[in-house]
Amino acid sequence: MDVANPAPEWITDRIWLEILTLESLEPFKGFAENFHTYLQDYKKIFDSTDPERATLPQEWADGLDDFQKIIFLKCLRPDKVTNAMQDFVSNNLGQKFIEPQTADLHLVFRDSSATTPLIFVLSVGTDPAADLYKFAEEMKFSKRLNTISLGQGQGPRAESLMRAAMEKGQWVFFQNCHLSPSWMPSLERLVEQVDPDHVHKDFRLWLTSMPSPQFPVMILQNGSKMTVEPPRGIKANLLRSYITLSDDFLTSCTGKVDEFKHLLLSLCLFHAVLLERRKFGPLGFNIPYEFTDGDLRICMSQLRMFLMEYTEIAYKVLKYTAGEINYGGRVTDDWDRRCVMNVLDDFYAAKVLDANFCYDDSQIYHQLPPVSEHQAYVGYVRSLPINDTPEIFGLHENANITFAQNETYRTLTDLLDLQPKTATAGENRDVVIEKLVKDVLSRVPRPLPLATVMEKYPVMYEQVSSIHSYMINYESLKMSTSIRK
């Protein structure tokens, strides 16, 4: 259908082409003409800050279901498609499916046994150690948990520790199995030798590993697997930071409990901001850095230590240790280091000790009263919006557009990759390869008739011209041999 672009000043050629393409779908018949008729209504949707929740004009408001409206939104405002997907999942499956989830080790442990390894499958920048240590403390096993970070030369020590733990009913935590590929066959043998009739019922084997082809398949098949992925968004990062804390820790800074609570929230928010700035590409950092939970935990320990040691709050010391050493130690670009220090200035400052202090103009991220307990902080974090506002990062709203568009296209590409290759949607990869091979073979000539070639070009050694005949016969033989192979 050839309908002219009704408003080139705000409708790009790409947007209009995709709207025309919608006409090929049955629910969108006549949509292009309708778009022309209600141009101003669609302009309001285009300019809206939340177009995914805007109402379409006239019959299209009721004529399209929620999924079809996402298809239209992809044409007009692709940067808001992921927001629309969140609403779609929330409305059809429930709010819990879009909320950040935390690992429930109680549930995993309840279904485990002494012969079942518990495996954390890691992603870049993740470390479940703190979660396991807290769980061990809750289960009264903190003194019976033995930890080894695997690497060169650690195999014999790990084996003896595991054998002792099987007898005494202790827990063994082997970290970073992917860093010790040569010892993996020994680990597989140890797991195979665990006898359910003789091993202590309290024994548990905890493992962490990045995806690795050297990790024993048998352990994967018999173990309970948990994927550990980095949280996405300020809310998810704050929740991960606070879920591992307790009231005892929040009140452990004798003499400066209120200050510790305020600065701790600031520190956790700073950690989340650094992690999420990476999604903005060069606008966030010139080089993407893999800050980890370990960086945050060491800063927490130093914050508590310096508050207890000094009468006055040593902001310069706190900024230097956090910005230049703990986080700054990973930063290789001078401008990125400067950025980290400037961001830190907004979080390690006297102003954050005010119980009414807000970190952004929208007043979404703010301090809590110092009397708040751990559950109050967790409740506050859970009340935060799922999608971040760019202003908490010190960036303009436009900074979010490129990121959101890229996220939309990446999500749609992943969805396409998950689609089954049917006869109507596209052929199976193996079928395509088979057809290609048959096509190539059909173009390959038949082997040369060597007898005919030798008869036509006989080799007469007494004649000088026989060298040409010899070469023709030789090349014909080689070609025929290659064709037959």
C-alpha positions as CSV (number, residue, x, y, z in Angstrom):
1,M,0.0,0.0,0.0
2,D,1.5,3.4,-1.1
3,V,0.3,6.1,1.3
4,A,2.4,9.3,1.6
5,N,4.1,10.2,4.9
6,P,1.6,12.6,6.4
7,A,4.1,14.4,8.7
8,P,7.7,14.1,7.6
9,E,8.8,16.7,10.2
10,W,8.3,14.2,13.1
11,I,7.6,10.8,11.3
12,T,10.9,9.4,10.0
13,D,11.0,7.3,6.8
14,R,11.7,4.2,8.9
15,I,8.7,4.8,11.2
16,W,6.4,5.3,8.3
17,L,7.7,2.3,6.4
18,E,7.1,0.1,9.5
19,I,3.6,1.5,9.9
20,L,2.9,0.6,6.2
21,T,4.3,-2.8,6.8
22,L,1.7,-3.3,9.6
23,E,-1.0,-3.3,6.8
24,S,0.2,-6.9,5.9
25,L,-1.1,-8.1,9.3
26,E,-4.8,-8.8,9.4
27,P,-5.6,-6.8,12.6
28,F,-4.0,-3.7,11.2
29,K,-5.9,-3.5,7.9
30,G,-6.6,0.2,7.2
31,F,-4.2,1.4,9.9
32,A,-2.2,3.7,7.7
33,E,-5.3,5.6,6.6
34,N,-6.5,5.8,10.2
35,F,-3.1,7.1,11.2
36,H,-3.5,9.9,8.6
37,T,-7.0,10.7,9.9
38,Y,-6.0,10.9,13.6
39,L,-2.6,12.4,13.1
40,Q,-2.7,14.7,16.0
41,D,-3.8,12.0,18.4
42,Y,-0.8,9.9,17.3
43,K,1.4,12.9,17.7
44,K,0.4,13.1,21.4
45,I,1.3,9.4,21.8
46,F,4.6,10.0,20.0
47,D,5.5,12.9,22.4
48,S,4.3,11.2,25.5
49,T,6.7,10.2,28.3
50,D,4.8,6.9,28.7
51,P,3.3,6.1,25.3
52,E,3.0,2.4,26.3
53,R,0.1,3.4,28.5
54,A,-1.5,5.9,26.1
55,T,-5.0,5.2,24.6
56,L,-5.2,4.7,20.8
57,P,-7.7,6.7,18.8
58,Q,-11.2,5.4,18.0
59,E,-11.8,1.8,17.0
60,W,-8.1,0.9,17.4
61,A,-8.4,1.4,21.2
62,D,-10.7,-1.7,21.5
63,G,-9.8,-3.4,18.2
64,L,-6.2,-4.3,19.2
65,D,-5.2,-6.5,22.2
66,D,-2.3,-5.7,24.4
67,F,0.2,-7.7,22.4
68,Q,-0.8,-6.0,19.1
69,K,-0.5,-2.6,20.7
70,I,3.2,-3.5,21.6
71,I,3.7,-4.3,17.8
72,F,2.4,-0.8,17.0
73,L,4.5,0.8,19.7
74,K,7.6,-0.9,18.2
75,C,7.0,1.1,15.0
76,L,6.3,4.5,16.7
77,R,8.4,4.5,19.9
78,P,10.8,1.5,19.9
79,D,12.5,2.9,23.0
80,K,9.4,2.1,25.1
81,V,8.8,-1.5,23.9
82,T,10.5,-3.1,26.9
83,N,8.4,-1.0,29.3
84,A,5.3,-2.2,27.4
85,M,6.6,-5.8,27.7
86,Q,6.9,-5.3,31.5
87,D,3.2,-4.1,31.7
88,F,2.1,-7.0,29.5
89,V,3.9,-9.6,31.7
90,S,2.6,-7.9,34.9
91,N,-1.0,-7.9,33.6
92,N,-1.0,-11.4,32.3
93,L,1.3,-13.3,34.7
94,G,1.6,-11.1,37.7
95,Q,3.7,-8.4,39.2
96,K,6.2,-10.8,40.8
97,F,7.4,-11.9,37.3
98,I,8.9,-8.4,36.7
99,E,10.2,-7.8,40.2
100,P,13.9,-8.5,40.9
101,Q,14.2,-11.9,42.5
102,T,16.7,-13.0,45.1
103,A,18.1,-16.5,45.5
104,D,16.1,-18.6,48.0
105,L,18.8,-20.9,49.4
106,H,16.4,-22.3,51.9
107,L,14.3,-23.7,49.1
108,V,17.3,-25.2,47.3
109,F,18.7,-26.6,50.5
110,R,15.5,-28.3,51.5
111,D,15.5,-30.3,48.3
112,S,19.2,-31.3,48.5
113,S,21.0,-34.2,50.1
114,A,24.5,-35.2,51.1
115,T,25.0,-36.8,47.6
116,T,23.6,-33.8,45.7
117,P,26.2,-31.1,44.8
118,L,24.8,-27.5,44.9
119,I,26.1,-25.6,41.9
120,F,26.1,-21.8,41.4
121,V,26.5,-21.1,37.7
122,L,28.2,-17.6,37.6
123,S,28.0,-14.7,35.3
124,V,30.6,-11.9,34.9
125,G,30.7,-9.7,38.0
126,T,28.7,-12.0,40.3
127,D,29.7,-13.7,43.6
128,P,27.2,-15.6,45.7
129,A,29.6,-16.1,48.6
130,A,28.0,-13.5,50.8
131,D,24.6,-15.1,50.3
132,L,26.0,-18.5,51.2
133,Y,27.8,-17.2,54.3
134,K,24.6,-15.5,55.5
135,F,22.6,-18.7,54.9
136,A,25.2,-20.8,56.8
137,E,24.9,-18.4,59.7
138,E,21.1,-18.7,59.7
139,M,21.5,-22.5,59.6
140,K,24.0,-22.5,62.5
141,F,26.7,-23.8,60.1
142,S,29.0,-20.8,59.9
143,K,31.7,-22.6,61.9
144,R,31.3,-25.8,59.9
145,L,31.6,-24.2,56.5
146,N,35.0,-24.7,54.8
147,T,35.8,-22.5,51.9
148,I,38.6,-22.9,49.2
149,S,39.1,-20.7,46.2
150,L,40.3,-23.2,43.6
151,G,43.4,-22.6,41.6
152,Q,46.9,-23.9,41.0
153,G,48.1,-26.2,43.7
154,Q,44.8,-26.3,45.7
155,G,43.6,-29.7,44.5
156,P,45.2,-31.9,47.2
157,R,44.0,-29.6,50.0
158,A,40.5,-29.5,48.6
159,E,40.4,-33.3,48.4
160,S,41.5,-33.8,52.0
161,L,39.0,-31.1,53.1
162,M,36.1,-32.7,51.3
163,R,36.9,-36.2,52.7
164,A,37.1,-34.8,56.2
165,A,33.8,-32.9,55.7
166,M,32.0,-36.1,54.5
167,E,32.9,-37.8,57.8
168,K,32.2,-34.9,60.2
169,G,29.0,-33.6,58.5
170,Q,30.4,-30.2,57.4
171,W,29.8,-28.0,54.4
172,V,32.5,-27.6,51.7
173,F,32.5,-24.5,49.4
174,F,34.7,-24.8,46.3
175,Q,34.8,-21.4,44.5
176,N,35.7,-20.8,40.9
177,C,35.9,-24.4,39.6
178,H,36.5,-23.1,36.1
179,L,40.0,-21.8,37.3
180,S,41.1,-25.4,38.1
181,P,40.2,-27.4,35.0
182,S,43.0,-30.0,35.6
183,W,41.5,-30.9,39.0
184,M,37.9,-31.4,37.6
185,P,38.4,-35.1,36.9
186,S,39.5,-35.6,40.5
187,L,36.4,-33.7,41.7
188,E,34.2,-35.9,39.5
189,R,35.8,-39.0,41.0
190,L,35.2,-37.7,44.6
191,V,31.6,-37.0,43.9
192,E,31.1,-40.4,42.4
193,Q,32.6,-42.0,45.5
194,V,30.2,-40.4,47.9
195,D,28.3,-43.3,49.4
196,P,24.9,-42.4,50.7
197,D,25.1,-45.2,53.3
198,H,28.3,-43.9,54.8
199,V,28.5,-40.2,54.2
200,H,27.3,-37.9,57.1
201,K,23.7,-36.7,56.4
202,D,24.7,-33.1,57.1
203,F,27.5,-33.0,54.5
204,R,26.9,-30.6,51.6
205,L,29.1,-29.7,48.6
206,W,28.7,-26.1,47.3
207,L,30.4,-25.2,44.0
208,T,30.7,-22.0,41.9
209,S,31.8,-22.0,38.3
210,M,31.6,-19.9,35.2
211,P,30.2,-21.9,32.2
212,S,33.1,-24.1,31.2
213,P,33.5,-27.2,28.9
214,Q,35.9,-28.7,31.5
215,F,33.2,-28.8,34.2
216,P,32.2,-32.5,34.8
217,V,28.9,-33.3,33.0
218,M,28.1,-35.9,35.6
219,I,28.2,-33.3,38.4
220,L,25.9,-31.0,36.4
221,Q,23.4,-33.7,35.8
222,N,23.2,-34.9,39.4
223,G,23.5,-31.5,41.1
224,S,21.1,-28.7,41.9
225,K,21.9,-25.8,39.7
226,M,21.3,-22.1,40.4
227,T,22.2,-19.4,37.9
228,V,23.7,-16.2,39.4
229,E,23.2,-13.2,37.1
230,P,24.0,-9.6,37.9
231,P,21.0,-7.5,38.9
232,R,19.7,-5.0,36.4
233,G,18.6,-1.6,37.6
234,I,19.0,0.5,40.7
235,K,16.2,-1.3,42.5
236,A,17.6,-4.8,41.8
237,N,21.1,-3.7,42.8
238,L,20.0,-2.1,46.1
239,L,17.9,-5.1,46.9
240,R,20.8,-7.4,46.4
241,S,23.0,-5.2,48.6
242,Y,20.5,-5.0,51.5
243,I,19.1,-8.5,51.4
244,T,22.4,-9.9,52.7
245,L,22.5,-7.4,55.6
246,S,20.9,-7.6,59.0
247,D,19.8,-5.4,61.9
248,D,22.9,-6.5,63.8
249,F,25.1,-5.2,61.1
250,L,23.1,-1.9,60.8
251,T,23.6,-1.2,64.5
252,S,27.1,-2.5,64.8
253,C,28.8,0.9,64.4
254,T,28.9,1.8,68.1
255,G,28.5,5.5,68.7
256,K,27.6,6.4,65.1
257,V,24.7,4.1,64.2
258,D,22.6,6.9,62.5
259,E,25.5,8.1,60.5
260,F,26.4,4.6,59.5
261,K,22.9,3.8,58.3
262,H,22.8,7.0,56.2
263,L,26.2,6.6,54.6
264,L,25.6,2.9,54.1
265,L,22.5,3.6,52.0
266,S,24.6,6.2,50.1
267,L,27.3,3.7,49.5
268,C,25.0,1.0,48.2
269,L,23.3,3.6,45.9
270,F,26.7,4.7,44.6
271,H,27.6,1.1,43.9
272,A,24.3,0.6,41.9
273,V,24.8,3.9,40.0
274,L,28.3,2.8,38.9
275,L,27.1,-0.6,37.7
276,E,24.1,0.9,35.8
277,R,26.1,3.7,34.1
278,R,27.6,1.0,31.9
279,K,24.3,0.6,30.0
280,F,24.6,4.1,28.6
281,G,27.8,3.2,26.7
282,P,30.3,6.0,26.2
283,L,28.0,8.4,28.0
284,G,28.5,6.3,31.2
285,F,32.1,5.3,30.9
286,N,34.6,5.4,28.1
287,I,35.5,1.8,29.1
288,P,32.9,-0.7,30.7
289,Y,34.2,-1.9,34.0
290,E,33.2,-5.0,35.9
291,F,32.7,-3.7,39.5
292,T,31.7,-6.5,41.8
293,D,30.0,-7.2,45.1
294,G,33.4,-7.6,46.7
295,D,34.2,-3.9,46.0
296,L,31.0,-2.9,47.9
297,R,31.7,-5.3,50.8
298,I,35.2,-4.0,51.4
299,C,33.9,-0.4,51.3
300,M,31.2,-1.4,53.8
301,S,33.9,-2.7,56.2
302,Q,36.0,0.3,55.8
303,L,33.1,2.7,56.3
304,R,32.3,0.9,59.6
305,M,35.9,0.9,60.7
306,F,36.6,4.6,59.9
307,L,33.4,5.7,61.6
308,M,34.4,3.9,64.8
309,E,38.0,4.9,64.8
310,Y,37.6,8.7,64.1
311,T,35.6,11.2,66.2
312,E,34.8,13.2,63.1
313,I,33.7,11.5,59.8
314,A,36.8,11.3,57.6
315,Y,35.2,12.0,54.3
316,K,38.5,12.4,52.5
317,V,39.7,9.0,53.7
318,L,36.4,7.4,52.7
319,K,36.5,8.9,49.3
320,Y,40.1,8.0,48.7
321,T,39.7,4.3,49.7
322,A,36.4,3.9,47.8
323,G,37.1,6.0,44.7
324,E,40.8,5.6,44.2
325,I,41.5,2.2,45.6
326,N,38.5,-0.2,45.8
327,Y,36.5,1.0,42.7
328,G,39.2,3.2,41.2
329,G,41.6,0.3,41.2
330,R,39.6,-1.2,38.3
331,V,39.4,2.0,36.3
332,T,42.1,2.5,33.7
333,D,40.9,5.6,31.9
334,D,41.8,8.9,33.5
335,W,38.5,10.5,32.6
336,D,36.6,7.6,33.9
337,R,38.5,7.9,37.2
338,R,37.6,11.5,37.3
339,C,33.9,10.6,36.7
340,V,33.9,8.0,39.5
341,M,35.3,10.6,42.0
342,N,32.8,13.2,41.0
343,V,29.9,10.8,41.3
344,L,31.2,9.7,44.7
345,D,31.2,13.3,45.9
346,D,27.4,13.2,45.7
347,F,27.1,10.2,47.9
348,Y,30.0,10.5,50.5
349,A,29.1,14.0,51.8
350,A,27.7,15.6,55.0
351,K,24.4,16.5,53.2
352,V,23.4,12.8,53.0
353,L,23.1,12.7,56.8
354,D,19.9,14.7,56.6
355,A,17.0,12.2,57.1
356,N,15.0,14.2,54.4
357,F,17.8,14.3,51.8
358,C,16.9,13.3,48.3
359,Y,19.4,12.1,45.7
360,D,17.3,13.3,42.7
361,D,14.9,16.1,41.8
362,S,12.0,13.6,41.4
363,Q,12.6,12.6,45.1
364,I,12.4,8.9,44.2
365,Y,15.7,8.1,45.9
366,H,15.9,9.5,49.4
367,Q,17.2,8.9,52.9
368,L,15.2,7.1,55.5
369,P,14.8,8.0,59.2
370,P,17.7,6.7,61.2
371,V,15.4,4.7,63.5
372,S,14.5,2.5,60.5
373,E,15.3,-1.2,60.8
374,H,16.6,-3.6,58.2
375,Q,13.1,-4.6,57.0
376,A,12.2,-0.9,56.5
377,Y,15.1,-0.5,54.2
378,V,14.2,-3.6,52.2
379,G,10.6,-2.4,52.0
380,Y,11.7,1.0,50.7
381,V,13.9,-0.6,48.1
382,R,11.1,-2.9,47.0
383,S,8.9,0.2,46.5
384,L,11.3,1.8,44.0
385,P,10.4,1.9,40.3
386,I,11.8,-1.0,38.2
387,N,13.0,1.4,35.5
388,D,15.6,3.9,36.4
389,T,15.4,7.6,35.7
390,P,18.5,9.0,34.0
391,E,18.7,11.9,36.5
392,I,20.0,9.6,39.3
393,F,23.0,9.1,37.0
394,G,23.4,12.8,36.4
395,L,22.4,12.3,32.8
396,H,19.7,13.9,30.6
397,E,16.5,12.1,29.7
398,N,17.7,11.8,26.1
399,A,20.6,9.6,27.3
400,N,18.1,6.8,28.0
401,I,16.7,6.8,24.4
402,T,19.6,5.1,22.7
403,F,20.0,2.6,25.5
404,A,16.3,1.7,25.4
405,Q,16.2,1.4,21.6
406,N,19.2,-0.9,21.6
407,E,17.6,-3.0,24.4
408,T,14.4,-3.3,22.3
409,Y,16.3,-4.5,19.2
410,R,18.4,-6.9,21.3
411,T,15.3,-8.4,23.0
412,L,13.5,-8.8,19.7
413,T,16.6,-10.5,18.1
414,D,16.7,-12.9,21.0
415,L,13.0,-13.7,20.6
416,L,13.5,-14.4,16.9
417,D,16.4,-16.8,17.8
418,L,14.1,-18.7,20.1
419,Q,11.4,-19.2,17.4
420,P,11.2,-22.8,16.0
421,K,12.1,-23.2,12.4
422,T,9.0,-24.5,10.8
423,A,8.1,-25.0,7.2
424,T,6.2,-21.7,7.2
425,A,8.5,-19.6,9.3
426,G,11.7,-20.8,7.8
427,E,13.6,-24.1,7.2
428,N,15.7,-25.9,9.8
429,R,19.4,-25.0,9.7
430,D,20.3,-28.6,8.8
431,V,17.8,-28.6,5.9
432,V,19.3,-25.4,4.6
433,I,22.8,-26.8,4.8
434,E,21.8,-30.0,3.1
435,K,20.2,-28.1,0.2
436,L,23.4,-26.0,-0.1
437,V,25.6,-29.1,-0.2
438,K,23.4,-30.7,-2.9
439,D,23.5,-27.5,-5.0
440,V,27.3,-27.4,-4.8
441,L,27.6,-31.1,-5.7
442,S,25.3,-30.6,-8.7
443,R,27.7,-28.1,-10.1
444,V,30.8,-30.2,-9.6
445,P,31.8,-31.8,-13.0
446,R,32.1,-35.6,-13.4
447,P,35.6,-37.1,-13.1
448,L,37.6,-36.9,-16.3
449,P,37.8,-40.0,-18.4
450,L,41.6,-40.7,-17.9
451,A,41.8,-43.3,-20.7
452,T,40.4,-40.8,-23.2
453,V,42.8,-38.1,-22.0
454,M,45.8,-40.4,-22.3
455,E,44.8,-41.6,-25.7
456,K,44.3,-38.0,-26.9
457,Y,47.5,-36.8,-25.3
458,P,50.0,-39.7,-25.3
459,V,53.3,-39.2,-23.6
460,M,56.1,-39.7,-26.1
461,Y,59.4,-39.3,-24.2
462,E,61.5,-38.9,-27.4
463,Q,59.5,-35.8,-28.3
464,V,59.9,-32.4,-26.7
465,S,56.2,-31.7,-26.8
466,S,55.5,-34.7,-24.6
467,I,56.1,-32.5,-21.5
468,H,52.7,-30.8,-22.2
469,S,51.0,-34.2,-22.6
470,Y,52.6,-35.3,-19.3
471,M,51.3,-32.3,-17.5
472,I,47.8,-32.7,-18.9
473,N,47.7,-36.3,-17.8
474,Y,49.0,-35.5,-14.4
475,E,46.6,-32.6,-13.7
476,S,43.7,-34.7,-15.1
477,L,44.5,-37.5,-12.6
478,K,44.8,-35.0,-9.7
479,M,41.5,-33.3,-10.7
480,S,39.6,-36.7,-10.9
481,T,41.0,-37.8,-7.6
482,S,39.8,-34.5,-6.0
483,I,36.3,-34.8,-7.5
484,R,35.9,-38.4,-6.3
485,K,36.8,-37.3,-2.7
